[in-house]
């Protein structure tokens, strides 16, 4: 008899034990290109690159991962642009445990050993279709204010930044698969731009952001089958958050 699933699995997070957290953080930043984030506990760090997140806890007395042989593998990460990623990591001096090659099971793969002895496999489907997305460019007045709001408040990370004085320039922001760009100043464009963020759960974002930003109303189900709320950034741009409705699309009244 088939069992009806009680929940939905979403966004796996990898949790690893490391002996020297500072050394591990340097490796994930400098070699693998992850950004590092504090977690409110000096013994933990959050490493993020695109949609991949790894949580590292410092365990100085634990056996090193390298001592566990094949059990030191902890992640298989499917990627877009595997040839470019391989070239990037090889150029940064990554310890490659497996050369880049096509496998008979339909994946193109290479392996990496971390400074702690953990092993990761990166894979891609040859000839796979690249996911396309629109990345809105929002006008701003001050990069510092923009980063304080989006990074410090809403939990985005900086993907790229170009500035000479810390105020004027451009910054690209990521949160999972969500991408935004803030241009300060953005000459030739008007103010009060709007961006919609399509998310898996609007209530979850509302619960996280409501104490960090002014949000006029809680999420509500719309008749067209979405659950939404909105807020504004410091420059007057509207952020419209759209998730699945709790009850689905509603039939129009007769």
N, C-alpha and C positions, 0 to 999 in steps of 0.2 A: 504494500500500500504506500503510495506516494505521501511524503510528509510535506505539508505546506510550510515554507520557510517563515520563521518568526521575525526576521529582520533582514536588512540589506547590508552586505559588506561594502565598505567604502574606504578608499585611500589608505592602504597599508602604511604603517610606520615601523621602521626597523629599530630595535633596541639592542645595543651592544655594551659590553663591559670592556673598559680599557684600563691599563695600569697607570698611564701618565696622560691626564686629560689635556694638558697644555700641548704636549707633543702631538697627540691625536688631532687636536684642533688645527694646529699648524699644517699637518698633512692634508686634512680634508679641505682646507682653504687653499693652500699653495699648490698642491698637486692635483686634487680632484675638482677644484673650482667651486666648492660649496661655500655658502655664506654661513657665518657662525652666529648663534643667538643664545643669550642667557635664558635660563629657565627659572630664575628665582632661587636656585640652590647652587652653591659653588661647586658641588660635585657632579653637576650635570651640564651638558651643552646640547643644543639643537643645531644640527647641520642641515642646510636646505639648498637644493639645486633644482630649479624648476618645480616639478611636482613630487620630487623624491625627498623624503625627510628621514634622517637618521638621528636617533637619540642616543647619546653616549654618556654612560655613567662611570665615574672613576672608581676602580676597585684595585688598589695597589697590591693587594695580597692574592688576587685571583691568578690562576694559571694563565699563561699567555695563550692567545687563540691559536698560535702556530703549533702548540703542543697537541692539538686535537685533529691533525691531519685533515681528512675530507670533511670532518664536522666543522671546520673553520669557515666553510661557505655559509653565508647568512643572507644573501640577496641575489635575485636575478632581476635585473632592471632593463625593461624594454625601452628603447630609445628611438628617437628620430634623428637621422644624420649620423649613423654609427661610424662611418669612415672619418668624418671630421672630428668626432669625439675621440676616436682612437689616435688620430694624429695629434690632437691637443694634449691628451694625457701622456702619450709617449714623449712629446716634446717637453713636458714638465718633469720627466724623469720617473714616471710611474713604473712599478715593478710588474711587468706583464707576465702573467702565469700561462697565458694561452694566446697565440697569435691570432690576428683577425682573419677569419676564414668562414666560408659558407659550409653549413652542416647539412647532412642528408635529411634532417627533420625540419628543414625549411627556414632556418634562422641563420643570420650572419652574426658571429659572436667574437668577443675577446674577453680575457679575464685579467683581473688586477688583484695583487696582494697589498694590503694596507700596511702602514708602519707598525700596526699592532699584530699583524699576522692574520687578520680576517681576510677572506677572499670574496670577491664580488664577480659576477658575470654580467656583462652587458650584451644585449642582443637586439636585433632588428629583423624585420621581415623584408627580404630582398624584394625590391619593386613595390613596396608598400606605398599607399597613398599618404602624402603628408597632410596633416590636418591644417586647414586654413582658418584664420581668425582675423577679425578686425580689431585693431589696437587704437583706441581713441587718443587724441592729443588734446589735452585741456590747457587753457591759458592760466597763467599764474603771475604773481608779482614778486615772489621771493622763494628761492629753492629751499632755504632753511625752514621757512614756515610750511612749505609743502611736505618736506620730509618729516617734520615734527607731527603733522596730521596723519599722513598716510602710513609712515613707517612706525612712529611712536604710538599713534592712536589706533590705526586700523590694521596693523600687523603685516603690512607689505614689506618687501625687501627691495633694495636698490639693485637693479639689473645693470644699469650703466648710468654714468653721470658725466657731464661736460660743463665746467664752469671755471672762471678765473678768479672770482671774488666770493664764491659761496652763495651769492644772491641771484645773479643773472646767469642763465644757461638753460640746460635741458637735463631732465632726469627720467629714466625708464624705471618702472616699478612692477614688481611681480608679487602675486600671492597665489600659489598653486598654479593653475592654468589661466588665471586672470592677469591681464597686462594693461597697464596705463602708461602714458607719457605726459609729463608736465613740462611746458615750455614757458620760461620766465625771462623777459617778457615775450609775448606772442603777438608781434606786430601784424596788423592786417586782419586780425580775427576779433570778433566781438566777445563780450563776456556772457556769463550765464549759459555756458554749454551744458549739455546733459549726456550722461553715459549710463547705459544699463548694464548691470552685472548679473549674468545668469548663473545662479548658484543652485546647489543641491538642496539646501534647507535654509529658507529665509529667516526662520525663527532663531536658528543657531547664530547667524551673523548679528541679528538684532540683540540677542542676549549678550554677545561679546562686546558690541559697540555702544550700547545704550548708556553706559557710564563714562564713555570716552568722548562722545560727540553728541550734539543736540539733534535728536531725532523727533520730528513733529508727532509721529503716531506709530503705534505698534504694527506689525504685519497684519494684513487682512487678505481674505480670499476675494479675488476679482471674478466677475461673471464670465470672463473669457478664459478661465482655467489656470490662473496663476495666483501666487501669494506674494504680496509686495509690501515694501516700505521704502521711504526715501529720506535722504539727508543732504546737506550742502557742505561743501568744503570751505575753507577760509576765503576763497576767491569768488564765491557765489555760484560755483558750478554745482549742478544737481546730480546726485548719485542715486539712481533708481535701481533697487535690488529686487530681482525677480526669481522666485523659486516655484516649485510645483505647489498647486493648491492642495489643501488638506482633503477637500471633498471633490476635487476635479471640476471640470466645467459645469456651470449651472445652466439649466434650461431657461430661456426667457419666459417671463410671465405672460400669460394669455391676455 
